[in-house]
Amino acid sequence: MTLISVFGDWNNVVKETLESPLKVVNELFKINNENINNGEISKHFGTVISDDDIYKQIPRIYTISDSDSSVGKLVKIRVMIQDTFDPQFYPAVYKIINKDQPEQSRIEIAKFRDYVDLAQNEVLDVNYECETYDKALLYSIPIPCENHWVYKDNNININQSNNNNINSIGKKKRQLEDGIEKEEEIKNSENIDIKKSKSQIESMKVDDGKSNETMGSRLRGDSNKKVDMDKIYNFPISGDNRNHTGFLINIYQDGKDENDVLNSFKINDIYEFVGVVSKFSPEVPMDAKEKELVSLLGTMNFDLDQASVIPESLVPHFHVISFRPINPYHHPSDISLPFSKNPIKDTKVKIDQHLSEFLQNTRKELMNYLNRHVSDSLVCEYLLCNIISNIYSQNSGMNLGNFSLNISIPNQSSLSRLPEVIQTLLSNLTTRSHKFNMTVDSLNYGNIVPYKDHEKNRITSGLLQLPKNTHLIIDETKLNEGKIDQIALKNIKAIQFLTLLQKVEYDFEYHIIEIPTDIQTISISYGKPLVPCFSQVHLNSNTVLTEPKSINDDSDAIINSFRRFICTIMNCQFESSNQEVTKYLQDDFINTRQIKPDTTQDTFHYWLTLSRLLALSFGENSVSISRWDYMKNLEEKRLQSLSTLLTSTTTTTTKKKSTTKTK
């Protein structure tokens, strides 16, 4: 028997796969002699969605209302993994008994669902013994800092009226403030595991009222205060979610060799998941009967603190049937189709003559574009290198390819809007970007360093928990005089650790865990920065800046070519220089050290990184002698600009001392 014999023809099979995927799963379960782990389920769904036309029909969901309207249908989500939990056990199947006719019992698959569909005269056989399997449990959030053009580029239609948004937010708040005590009461009710005996089931009670009361009071806080949904959903950046929701992700084993797959998910990675949303109500908390049925499936037997500290109706459960990792450096349109292609394992793009010409021509246009909005050509050269930089290798604990950049600006009103100008430029050019206003308050009280909350047994997100290839602007120009505490010093150290080493220290209270990342950082400061970077350039005092609003007036076609240019360079294959060039580079370094003895090996490494980025930006697959000399010329100009900064800083300090003596 096949699915075609069940549903009539292939078109009907596809239709049922999209509209009633769990029905198809049940049929596959029967066809394969009740074998749920032989890979046939993944194989079937993989075959269906590898067809581009079919894949396009699968709706992408974002919000609570999206999830509610899509329950039981095949849907997709694109998210970042914010936290991972311990693997969970779930029963392979469950047995349903007809109370009126016990001989008509049936076995159904327990995979990809939280609920048991029972008729009025049916009950679960809690004494039924079956195999158990592992599944991975993850918490995902909307991809942080994703710029708006990404949605347009993928033809994603976010049809949410303002009224719906307001109503959704209102429902969430009422759910938290009015319903959380009932929800916690339900969570503390009897949990039933299908593997347990009846006597064990009857004796299972969870009494954690004290901790849940603390949890609830912490969520509610002062009844007069506004509930911060971003913190509850564990979003790293407040106001960045576009009213989207987090998801509790269930990943199932489907094949004998998939244990490694269950353990392969890492925080901050981006994935696209295809699957089903479990039955839930976005308005009314689950009643006791529904909760019992969930427990009978064994899918809720993880620590309550791990799952969520908010009502289940606010965090939909997503059961994954198929998935793929998303390469954070690819252009969004390149990672849409086909689904069967794994973008992470794609080989690097070779620079042929046609591609080289495209990169050279586009670079010229992009530099004109940047210079039109920031009239300092030297700063634009280094800004471009920062934008296209990415970590290309990890060696001896070093992340090679980092090119964090500090732009110091003269303290004059005409240049004070540079952070906003660069923010607008990056929001148009890059996939993900965010500007962090560094103030005394944001350092003292802001959530910057991710940390492990042992009470809730989950990672509490912070500013630095971002996916790779996120462009972070650190605006030090907002920093005024004030008292900073130990938390602020810790936050400053964490940001410095990021800009120099491309690592984020996650605070697990009793120890620190370093997690490598690749966040392109630009700090903007008056004079010497608080956050040191890999490179520093000083803005000319005669620079003319455009108004940020006018930047959005540029042609979409031109901007799209710039986006393509940036993403292409990040995925280009780069080769080692030939022996002649290598010797020239080494000799130049030796000669420079003879003239300037303070030139270190780190300086040579910096030159190699900069020349590599410049070569790629010109459509070249290796560093040539001419490109090395071009880099050295830029460096001379950069150092000259910094000497101007040093002179102006010294003059300002002297004036302050003179004024003090006069007083």
Secondary structure, 3 states (H helix, E strand, C coil): CCHHHHHCCHHHHHHHHHHCHHHHHHHHHHHCCCCCCCCHHHHHHHHHHCCHHHHHHCCECCCHHHHHHCCCCCEEEEEEEEEECCCEEEECEEEEEECCCHHHCEEEECCCCCCCCCCCCEEECCCCCCCEEEEEEEEEEECCCECHHHHHHCCCCCCCCHHHHHHHHHHHHHHHHHHHHHHHHHHCCCCCCCCCCHHHHHHCCCCCHHHHHHHHHHHHCCCCCCCCHHHHCCCCCCCCCCCCCCEEEEEECCCCCCHHHHCCCCCCCEEEEEEEECCCCCCCCCCHHHHHHHHHCCCCCCCHHHHCCCCHHHCCEEEEEEEEECCCCCCHHHHCCCCCCCHHHCCCECCCHHHHHHHHHHHHHHHHHHHHHECCHHHHHHHHHHHHCCCCEEECCEEECCCCEEEEECCCHHHCCHHHHHHHHHHHHCCEEEEEECCHHHHHHCCCCCEEECCCCEEECCCCCCCCCEEEEEEHHHCCCCCCCHHHHHHHHHHHHHHHHCEEEEECCCCEEEEECCEEEEEEEECCCCCCCCEEEECCCCCCECCHHHHCCCCHHHHHHHHHHHHHHHCECCCCCCHHHHHHHHHHHHHHHHHCCCCCHHHHHHHHHHHHHHHHHCCCCCCCHHHHHHHHHHHHHHHHHHHHHHHHHHHHHHHHHHHHHHC
